[in-house]
Amino acid sequence: MDEHVSGQIQPRITDQKKKFRRIVAARKRECGPQLFAGMSEKIIAQILSLDVFRNSETVFVYMDIPGEVKTRSLIEHCLKDGKKVAIPRIEGNSMRFYGIDSFRHVSVLTPQSIRTNSLAAGPDGIRTNSRSSEAYCPGSKKRSSMPSRLQIPEPDPAFCPCMDGEESALMIMPGVAYDTSLNRIGYGGGFYDRYLQIHRHHPTAAVAYHFQIFEAVPHEDTDIRPQLLITERGIWPAPAV
C-alpha cells in the first residue's frame, strides 16, 4: 500500500524530528551562559552586516527563551536606529506580530508569577504576568497554553499595534535544527510555517548556533525554508530551487 495513503509517512517524519530535537537539547545542556552569549553576539553581528537588514525599515523578530540565540541586543539596535520592530504572540493556533517601541509592554507568564499573583518588571524590563496562565485568541473561546509552558515573552495587544500587514519586514526566525539546504525543524507547533503560508512576501533569515546544523534533517512539503541561515560561523543562502 502507498505509505502516503496509509498515513505512515507523517508519523515517521514526526518521530524523526523528535529525535533531532532531543539531540539539540542535549547539545544545549553542554553549553553555559557565557558560551551562549558569545555565540549570540557573533550571530547578531552577522545580521547587522546584511544589506537586507540595513535596507529594512521594519524587522519582525522573536523574543528568545533559554537556549535560543539571544535577540534583545538586536531589538535594541533596531529601535535605536529608528527601525520599527514587531514581536510574535501566540493566539490560539495562530501567530500574530505586534509592534513595540520598548520592552515596557512585553510580559512573560511564569509558574512563579502565577502562584504569587504578581505583575512586576524584571531586571531586563520584561514583566512577569500572572493575570492569566493562558493566551486568548480574539473572537474565540479557544486558548493556548504556549506562553506559560515555554515562558515566551509576548507583546500586550492592548498597547501594541498588530503589524501583520507589513510583509516587506525582514523576519528573524528561531528553530531547533537545520541542514545546509535550509530545511528547518521547529518546535512542533507549526506557527511560522502557517504564518508564512499566508504572509508570503517577507524576506526571512533563521538564526541558530552552529551545533544545530546537520547534514540533512527530515522535512515535509508544508515546511517553509528561510532564505538565509545565520550562525556564529557564517551565513548560508537558500539553494536555488
C-alpha positions in Angstrom: 0.0 0.0 0.0 1.2 3.5 -0.8 2.6 4.9 2.5 1.3 8.4 1.8 -2.2 6.9 1.6 -1.8 4.7 4.6 -0.7 7.6 6.8 2.6 6.1 7.8 4.8 8.8 6.4 3.6 11.6 8.7 4.2 9.7 12.0 7.6 8.6 10.7 8.8 12.1 9.9 7.3 13.4 13.2 9.3 10.8 15.1 12.5 11.7 13.2 12.0 15.4 14.0 11.6 14.5 17.7 15.0 12.7 17.6 16.7 15.8 16.3 15.0 17.9 18.9 16.4 15.6 21.6 19.9 15.7 20.1 19.9 19.5 20.0 18.5 19.7 23.6 21.4 17.5 24.8 23.9 19.8 23.0 22.4 22.9 24.5 22.8 21.4 28.0 26.5 21.2 27.4 26.7 24.9 26.9 27.0 27.6 29.6 25.5 31.1 29.7 28.8 32.7 28.6 29.1 30.5 25.6 25.5 31.2 24.5 26.1 34.9 25.0 29.3 34.9 23.0 27.9 32.9 20.1 24.7 35.1 20.1 26.9 38.3 19.9 28.6 36.9 16.8 25.3 36.0 15.2 23.8 39.4 15.8 26.9 41.0 14.3 26.3 38.9 11.2 22.7 40.1 10.9 23.8 43.8 11.3 26.2 43.3 8.3 23.5 42.2 5.9 22.2 44.5 3.2 18.7 43.1 3.7 18.8 44.2 7.3 20.2 47.6 6.6 17.6 48.2 4.0 14.7 47.0 6.1 12.5 49.7 7.7 10.8 47.0 9.8 12.1 43.9 11.5 9.9 41.0 12.8 11.9 39.2 15.4 11.2 36.6 18.1 11.9 37.1 21.8 14.3 34.4 22.9 13.8 31.7 25.6 16.8 30.0 27.3 18.9 28.1 24.8 17.9 30.2 21.8 20.0 32.8 20.0 19.6 36.0 22.2 17.8 38.8 20.3 17.5 41.6 22.9 20.6 43.4 21.6 19.2 43.2 18.0 15.9 44.6 19.1 17.6 47.5 21.0 19.8 48.2 18.0 16.7 48.3 15.7 14.8 50.7 18.0 17.9 52.9 18.4 18.3 53.0 14.6 14.7 54.1 14.1 13.5 50.8 12.6 10.1 49.5 13.5 10.1 46.2 15.5 7.4 43.6 15.9 7.5 40.5 18.0 5.2 37.4 17.9 2.3 36.5 20.1 0.5 33.1 20.0 -3.2 33.4 19.8 -5.0 30.0 19.6 -3.4 28.1 16.8 -2.2 31.3 15.1 0.7 33.6 15.5 0.5 37.4 15.0 3.1 40.1 15.2 2.7 43.3 17.3 4.8 46.4 17.2 6.9 47.5 20.2 8.8 50.7 20.9 10.4 49.4 24.1 10.1 46.4 26.4 7.5 48.0 28.7 4.5 46.3 27.1 6.2 42.9 26.9 5.4 40.3 29.5 6.1 36.6 30.2 4.0 34.1 32.1 6.0 32.1 34.6 4.9 29.5 37.1 6.2 31.7 40.0 4.3 34.7 38.9 1.1 32.7 38.5 1.5 31.3 42.1 2.2 34.7 43.6 -0.3 36.6 41.5 2.3 39.4 40.9 3.0 41.7 38.0 6.4 43.3 38.1 9.2 44.3 35.8 12.4 42.2 36.0 15.9 43.4 35.6 15.6 43.3 31.8 12.4 45.3 31.8 10.2 42.4 30.8 7.3 41.8 33.2 6.1 38.7 34.7 2.4 38.4 34.3 0.0 36.4 36.5 -3.3 37.8 35.3 -3.8 34.7 33.1 -1.9 31.5 32.5 -3.3 31.3 29.0 -3.5 33.4 25.9 -6.8 34.0 24.3 -7.5 34.1 20.6 -9.5 37.2 19.8 -13.1 36.3 18.8 -12.7 32.8 20.0 -13.0 30.8 23.3 -10.0 28.8 22.3 -6.9 29.2 24.4 -3.3 28.4 24.1 -1.0 27.4 27.0 2.1 28.0 24.8 3.3 31.2 26.6 3.1 29.7 30.1 4.6 26.4 29.0 7.6 27.8 27.2 7.7 31.2 29.2 7.9 33.2 25.9 7.9 37.0 26.4 5.0 38.3 24.4 3.6 41.8 23.5 0.4 43.1 25.1 -2.1 43.7 22.2 -3.9 46.3 24.4 -0.9 48.6 23.9 0.9 47.2 20.8 -0.4 47.6 17.2 -0.8 44.5 15.1 1.7 44.7 12.2 0.8 41.5 10.2 0.2 43.6 7.1 3.8 44.8 6.8 5.1 41.9 4.6 8.2 43.8 3.5 9.6 43.4 7.0 12.6 41.2 7.5 11.6 38.2 9.6 14.2 36.8 12.0 13.1 33.2 12.8 14.1 30.7 15.5 14.3 27.0 15.1 15.6 23.8 16.6 17.6 22.1 13.8 18.6 22.9 10.2 20.6 21.5 7.3 22.7 23.4 4.8 19.8 23.2 2.3 18.0 25.3 4.9 15.4 22.7 5.8 14.1 23.6 9.2 12.8 21.8 12.3 10.8 24.0 14.6 9.3 23.3 18.0 6.4 21.3 16.6 3.7 23.9 16.7 3.9 24.9 13.0 3.3 28.6 13.8 5.9 30.0 11.5 5.0 27.7 8.6 1.4 28.6 8.9 2.1 32.3 9.2 4.5 32.3 6.2 2.0 30.4 4.1 -0.3 33.4 4.4 2.2 36.2 4.5 4.4 35.1 1.7 6.5 38.2 0.9 8.7 38.5 3.9 12.5 38.3 3.5 13.4 35.6 6.0 16.5 34.8 8.0 16.8 32.0 10.5 19.4 32.1 13.3 20.9 29.2 15.1 24.1 28.0 16.8 26.4 26.0 14.6 25.8 22.8 16.6 22.1 23.0 15.4 23.2 22.4 11.8 23.1 18.8 10.4 23.9 17.3 7.0 20.2 16.6 6.5 17.1 16.9 8.6 13.6 15.4 7.9 11.1 17.8 6.3 7.7 17.9 4.8 6.1 19.8 1.9 4.4 22.2 4.4 7.8 23.2 6.0 8.9 26.6 4.8 12.7 27.2 4.4 14.2 30.6 5.4 16.1 32.5 2.7 19.1 32.8 4.9 20.6 30.8 7.8 22.9 32.6 10.1 25.2 31.0 12.7 28.2 32.3 14.6 30.4 30.7 11.9 28.8 32.1 8.8 25.7 32.7 6.6 24.1 30.2 4.2 21.8 31.3 1.4 19.0 29.1 0.4 19.9 26.9 -2.6 18.2 27.8 -5.9 15.1 25.7 -6.5 
